Each structure stands twice: as C-alpha cells, then as structure tokens.
Amino acid sequence: MLPLRRRHESTSTRTSKTKSNKPKLPIELWIQILHEAQYDDLLPRYRWLRRYSLVCRAWRPHAQELLFAHVSLRGSNHCQSFQRAILSARDPAHGEKLRTSVRTLSITMDHQDIYADVLRLCPNVRELHVCMYHASFRTESLTALGAALPRTVKALRVRTYHYTALFQLLTLFPHIEYLEVDCSTVPARMPDPLPLPPPRWRLRELRYANLHRGAHGFIEWALSGAGKGSRETLEALRVHCPSFNPSVLPSLGVSRLRSLTIPRVSTGDDLSVLTHIEEVWMIAPRNPGPTFIPLPSSVRHLALHPLEEGGDYAGVMSDLSAYYMRSGGNLEVLTYHRRYDEDDESVDDIRMLHDFCAENNVEFRLMDPPYGYYAGERVPFEPLTECPRLLSYSARRRMGPEKLAAIVRIPRRRPTFTQKIARTAKKAFENAIPAVGRP
C-alpha cells in the first residue's frame, strides 16, 4: 500500500494527465457557441453575458463584445453614463473595440444634444430603436442628430407620442430598408395629407401600428417616392390597425409583397392580384371570424392568432378546407399563436386546427407566447429568404410534439367558479390595455 502522500501525488498526476488529454475546442467555436447561447426567447440576456465574461481571460473580450452588441439607454442620464464608460476606459483599444461592437441601439430620446454624442460613439449601428415622448426637436438638435447618424443604420423602429417629432425624425433616414412605426399612443389624428415630401428610402419591410386610427395615409406615404418608390422593393408589410382594409393593397401597387400581416380577411376583400404572397398573418381573427377564400393560392404559411372563444369553429374549418382545395394544396405550415393555461375550459380551436393539418399533411405549429406579447415582436429585421422565417434555437414558445399531443387529447371540462372570475378579470384587463410593440 502506498503512503498517503505518495498516493495523493499519484492521484494528482493521473488527474493532470487526464485533464491534459481532453480535447480543447478552438476559441472561434466557443465564440459561436456564446453567440447562440446569449439568447432566451430570442432576446439577449445580459446577465448570462456578464457571467460568460467572468469565466476566463480568453472568453472575456468576446463576451463583452456580445454584451455591447445590444445597448439600451433610457434617457439622458443613461446616455451620459454610457459615454463616460466608453471614453474613460483604461485600455483605449478595448474601449474602441466595445463601441464599434454596438449593432442594435435602443434609446429613449428627447431634444437634448447628448443623443447625437452617443450616436457618434457607435459607428456600426445597424438597428436603431427610438422612443420619443417630446413634442418636437429643436432645429440645432435635429441638425446635430442628422450629422451624427451613421450610414450603417438599415433598420429604424420608432414609438412616438407626437406626430411632429416623428415627421422630423423620419427625414433623417433616407437609406433605411426596414421601418417600424408605432403611433398607438398619439392622441391626435394624423394630418392628411402628411406635411412631408415623398421619402427617398426603398423599403424591404414596413411595420405600422395604430390601434385607434386609420393606417392608409401613412402607409401610402411611406411607399411613395421617386419612380415606384418602395412599391417594387417591399417584401413584407405588417399592419396593426383594427380599421385597416386589406382591399386597398392592390391600389398601393405592392406587386412583390411576399409576407402580409393584417387584422383579418373578410368576405368582401380581394387579394387575388397579390400573386407573390407566401405568408399571411391574421392577428385579430375574431368579431367577426376570418375567411380564407379571398387569399391568393400562393400562400405557403398561414399564421393565426387566437380565434374567438366559443366561436363558430366548424365554419372556420369549413372555409379553411375550401380554400385549401381551391389553392391546390399549396399550404405547407399553419401556425397558431394562442396562450394555453392548464385550466382552459376548452381547446376545441387547437384540436380542430390540429386535425385539419393532420388530415391534409400540413405542418402544425402551436406557439404559446407569454402574457403581454404583441404580434410579431420577435420577428427580426432581416431579408425575407423563406416563409415561414426561421426562428432561433432559443424560441422556447413553440410547443413540442408531446405537449401538443397531450393538449389535443384533453376532454372538455367545466370551469370552477373561481376560474370563471379569474378568466373574466383577465379578459377585461387585456381589452382595457392592448399590448403594443416597444422599441
């Protein structure tokens, strides 16, 4: 038997040899793993990235670059802190590396000059998310902001509380390709006509939300411009406006449109000229229910948000089946965005959609989004290469086959009195405060 010290030395030697024999992954592969592992439900998690940066010296610079890829600044105080942190870095080369790593900048903005200073520090920004509470920009502040904007900005997301500030800001972005505007919080009516010249941009995707007023005037202006403007380049249009009439789309001349998001399609709508449409989202298919017959036969992906509880599901399925037969069976994927709770009284809508897809060899995807979501909130600003768009591995909202199979087998059950009260209160709250997009 070996002495204790010698046996300890032998164990240590074997352990070190075992460790040394383990294969080491190249740092480039670790960087790619970190890039994918930073997301949870398609959003970067800064707490994880901070932990990654503390693992070892080799990981630290790469994790910090990922940490600075998405920067969120809420007001002038945050902007000043960000500016001081970058300019006072102990290693100027490291500070330079971090500020050039910013790709997405989310900022709550007013008319102060500090925002132009922050934009100058971020020369590689691709996406700019802006929330504006102020009524308008001062002339000198707007000029400084326009001079500081990097030409790398291709996507702009704006939430505004006043139309004047919105119109001033949009004139600074002649080269963007992706635009999202949320005017749901503006109490006034949008001017008609808009006090703006035709835009110079050529958009690939336009998203517009206004839960209280019409959307046609702004959409028509956003697609105008020299020649055909954005009409011949637009691939995706998302309209979150209850009063929007999809029958106006042919008159807008969006002949190359491939993805369309609208509240619903009604019987009187005519979308037959949109022959390139591959994807249709109906985000409010209730009161009244949706119809599918007016959809062009080229649709490959159909996405539905919750149908009316207790509605005419049989009629919806009959209309969907008739469209499927008329279109020649081109539909490949049906996605249903619907929150599922363990105490749901009925899952008839899920079951009927699931059975339709199973009978017609259509892929059925059930998405269970978290409370307070809004339609399309995780759809990235990227070129539309295929429909449906690929989701990140971290999209934990999609239900797996085992859970889906368990749901469709659930028998109808009567709710308790407490469940009825809770469900009624939840519906009243959701109707009083509609969920809208945040920049």
N, C-alpha and C positions, 0 to 999 in steps of 0.2 A: 504494500500500500504506500502510495506517495505521500510525503509530508504535505501538510496543509498549504504551506506557502508555494511549494513546487507545483502542487495540483492546481492552485489558483493561477500560477503563471502559465501552466499548460492550457487551462481553460481560456485565458485571455488570448493566448497565441492562436488557439483554434478559432476564437471569435473574430480576431482581427483578420485571419486568413479568410474566414467565411465572408466577412464584410468586403474584403478586397476583391473577392471573386465575383461579387454581384455585378451584373452589367449596369453601366451608367448610361442614362438617356442623354442625348445631346441637348444642349441648352435651347436650341431652336425648337425642339419638340416640346420642352417644358413651357416655352413662351406660348406656343399654340394651345396647349392644354389650359394654361392660365387664361388665355383669351376666351376660350369657350366656357370655362368654369366660373367666370365672373358673373354670369347671368343667373337670375332666378325669375322665372315667368317673363322672360325677355327683357328684363330690366337689370342694369348693372348694380351689384350690391357692394357699396363702398366698404362696408365692414369686412367683407371677405378679402377685398383687395388690400386693405390695411394689414390684415393678418398674413397674406401672401408676402407682403414686402418685409415682414419680420422673420421669415423662415431662414434665409441665409443671404450672404452678400451677393451671390450670383443671381438670386431672384429679385433682389430689391429694386434695381433700376428698371427692370421690365415691368414689375408690378406697379411701380409708381407711374410709369408711362400710361398703363391702363387706367390707373386711378385718375389721371388728369385728362383722359380721353373724353370723359363726360363731366363737365363742370356746371354746377348750378349755383347762381348768385342771386340772392333775393334782396335787391335794393342796393343803395349806395354804400352802406356800411360793409356789406359783404364784398362789394367790388373793391373798396379800399383795402380790406384785409387781403384779398387775393393779390392785388397789385404789390402790396408791401412784401408778401411772402415770396413772390417771384423776383422782385428787384433786390431783396436782401439775402438771397441765397448765398451760403458760404462758398459754394463752388459755382462760379458764373456759368461754366459749361453745363453743369447739371441743371441750373435754372433755365438756361436756354433750351435744353432738351425737353424739359417739362412743359414750357409754354408753347413749344411747337408741337406738342403731342395732343393739344386740345382739338378735338374733331367736332364735338357737339357742345354748344354753349347755350345754356338756359338762363335767362336773365329777366328779372323784374325791373322795368325801366321807367324813368321819368325824363324830365328835361335837363338834368344836370350833365356836366361835361365829363364826369368820371367814366361814363359808359363808353365814350369814344376812346379814352385811355386804355380801358380793358380790351377793347377790340384790337387796338394796335399791338397788344401783347400776344395776341392769338392769330398769327398769320395763316394758319392752316385750317381754320374752322370750315367745316362743310355744312353743318346744320346749325341754324340759329333759331332758338325758341324764345319768343318775346311776349311778356305780359305787360300791358300798359294801362295804368289807372288814370293818368293825367289827360287833360282835355286836348292839349296841343304842345308841339315843340317850339321853343324859341328859335328864331332864324339862325343865330350863331351856333346853337347846339345841334341843329339839324345839319348844318354845313359841316361841322366837325365830325358828326357821326358818319355822314356820307364819305368823307375823306378817309376815315379810319376803317371802313368796311373792306375786308379782304375779298379779292376776286374769286377766292376758293368757295365762297358760300353758294351752294346749289339748292339748298332746301331752307324754306322760311316757314315757321309756324308762329302765328300771331293770335293772341287773345286780347281784345280791346274793350274798353268801356266807353269810348268816344270815337265817333267816325272821323273827326278831323285829324287826330293823331294817327289813325290807321292810314288815311289817304296820304299824309305826309311821309309816313314810313315806307309805303309801297313804292314811292317814286325813286327810292334809293337802290332798288334791286332790279335792274334791267336784265340780269343774266341768270336768274334763278330758273330751275327746272321743276321744282316741287314747291307747292304753295298750299298752306292750310290756314284758313281764317275762321275764327270763332267770334261772332258778333252777338251771341245769345244774351250777353249781359248789357247790351246797349239799350237804354230805354226808348230812344228816339227812333223815328222812321228813317231809313236810309234815303239820302237825296236822290231824286230822279229828274233828270239824268245825273250821273256821278260827275262831280267837278274835277275830273282828271282826264288828261289826254290818253289815247289808247296806249297800253303798255308795250314795251319793246321785248319782253320776255317771250320765250317759246316753251310753254309748259309741257311736261310729260304727265304730271298728275296734279289735280286740283281738288282740294277738300274745303267745303264750306259748310258752316254750321250756324243756323239762326233758328232757334226753337220758337220764336214769336212772330217773325215777319218773313215775307217772301224772299226768295233767293235768286229769282230770274235776272234781275237787273245787275247784280254783282257778277254773276256767272257770265252773263253776256259780255260785260265789260272786260272781265279777266281773259276771255278767249279772243277778244278783238286785237287789232294791231295791224302792222303793215302786211299787206297781202292777205293771207288767210290767218295770220296771227298764230295762235296756239291751236286752231281748229284741226290742222293737219298733223300736229305732233302729240296731241293729248291722247294718252293711253288709258288713264284711269280717272274717273270722276266720282267723288263721294259727296253726297248732298244730305245733310242732316237738317231738314226743314220740313215740318209736317204739311205745309201748304204747297210743296213743290210738285209740279205736274210733269211727269216724265214725257208727256206727249210733245213738249216743246223741244226735246233733244234733237229731232230731225231738222228743225229750223235753225239750230245752232251750228249745224254743219260739222259735227264731230264724227266724221266718217271713219276714223281709225280707232275709235274707242274700243277697248278690249275688256275693261273692268268697270262696272257700274254699281254704285251703292245709292239706294233711294229708299224712302219710307216703305212704299209698297207699289204694286202694279194693279191697276183697276181694269175693269172690263172695257172701258172706252179708250184706253191707251193704245197707241200704235207705235211699236218699236221695230217694225219689220225692216226698216231701212238700215238699222244698225247691224249689218251683216258680219262685222268683225267681233262682236261681243262674245267673250268666252266665259265671263264670270259676272254673276248678278247677286248682290246682297240686298235683302229686304229687311230693314232694321225696325220697322213698325208694321208687321203684317197682321193687324187687328183693327177692329172697329172702323171700317169693315174688314173682313178677311181678305187674303190675297187671291189673285188669279194668276195663272201661268200661261194661258193661251196666247196673250199678246207678245210673249218673249220670242226673240228670234231663235231659230233652230240651231244656231251655232253655239249655244250655251253649254259649257262642259262642267262648270262648277256653280252650284246654287247654294247660297248661304241664307238661312232664315234665322231671325231672332224670335223670341217666344210668341207662339200663336195665342190667341185669346183663350183664356182658361174657360173650359166648358163650351167652347165654340163648336161650329159645325165641322168637325174633323173629317167626317165622311165626305162632305162636299169638297173640302180642300184636297183630299186624297184623290177623289174622282177627277178634279180639274188637273191635278198634277199628272195623273196617269194618262189623261187625254193629251196633255202637252208632250209627254214622253213618247207616246206613239206617233204623234204628228211630226215631231222633230227627228224621227228616225233613230231614236235611242242614242243620241249623242251625249246625253248627260252621264258624267263619269263619277262625280263626287257630290254628295249632299251634306252640308254642314249645318248642324242645328245648335245655336247658341242659346242655352237655356239653363238657368240655375236649378240644381236638384237638391232638395232637402229630404232628410230621412222621413219627415212627417208629411210629405206631399200626399194629398188626398188621391190624386190620380196622375198616372203617367201615360194616359192614352195617346197624347200627342207624340211622345217619344216612341211608343210602341208602334203606332201606325206608320210613322216615317221610317222606322227601322224595318218593318215588314215590307214596305214598298221597295226599299233599297235591296233587301234580300231577294225579293221576287224578280227584280229587274237587273240584278248583278251590278248595282251601283254602290260605290263605297259610301258608308255612312259614318260620319264623324260627329260625335256628341261632345260639345265644348261646355264646360261648367265654369264660367267666369266668376270672379269674386264679386262681392257686393259693391256697388258703386261704380262699376265699369261703364265705359261707353263704347259704342260700336266702332271697331277698327282702331282702338287705342294702341295696340301693339303692332300694327302694320307698319313696317319700316319704309322710309323714303328711299326706295331702290328701283332700278329698272324692272319693268314687268316682263320677266323672261318666261314664266309659265303660270298657268292657272290650274288649281289654286296655288298661291305662293307658298314656298317652302317656309316652315316655321323652325325656329331654333330648337335644339335638343332640350332647352330649358323650359319649353312651353308646357308647363305642367297642367294646363287647363283641360287638355284633351283626355277623355276617359278611356281607359284601357278596355280591351275586349271582355275581360272577366267581369268588371264592374258593369259594363253596358249590358251584358247578358243577364246579370242579376237584376238590373233595373227593369228590363222588359218582361221579366217573369213576375214582377210584383203585382199581386191582385189589388183591385180597388178596395180601399178601406175608408171607413167613416172617420172623420176627424173628431177629436175631443173638443169640448167647449173651450178649453184654454188655447188649443191650436187655432181654432176659429178666430178668437180675439187677437192672437199674435199675428195671424196672416192678414186680417183686416187692417191692423195698425201698420204693418209693413207696407201694404199696398197704398194706404193713404199717404205715408211718408214718401214713397217713391214717386207718386203722382204730384206731390207738392213740390218736390225738389228734384227735377230731372237731372240725370247725370250727363255732364258735357265734358268735352275734351279740355285738357290742361296743356299749356305749352311746356 
